[in-house]
């Protein structure tokens, strides 16, 4: 999820830098860093999560319709 979200946010024209780290594999934590001179990082993160959800919904519906077409 981190790489997909980073890719989406990095493409925004108002973002100067976006990156993430996972401190340790056994912890359920991800450290995200977003730099922008125009908007707050939290607003950019929320927009990125919304865009990622939209992308997932589209991918999922496309996959399900193709599976249905294949089965029939």
FENBELGI-V492034 format. One record per backbone hydrogen bond with DSSP energy under -0.5 kcal/mol. CO is the residue of the C=O (numbers start at 1). NH is the residue of the N-H. If there is no record, write none. Layout:
BEGIN
<<CO/NH> <CO/NH>>
END
This chain:
BEGIN
<<1/5> <2/6> <3/7> <4/8> <5/9> <6/10> <7/11> <8/11> <9/12> <12/15> <14/16> <14/38> <17/35> <19/33> <21/23> <21/31> <24/27> <27/29> <30/32> <31/21> <33/19> <35/16> <35/17> <40/44> <41/45> <42/46> <43/47> <44/48> <45/49> <46/50> <47/51> <48/52> <49/53> <50/54> <51/55> <52/56> <53/57> <54/58> <55/59> <56/60> <57/61> <58/62> <59/63> <60/64> <61/65> <62/66> <63/67> <64/68> <65/69> <66/70> <67/71> <68/72>>
END
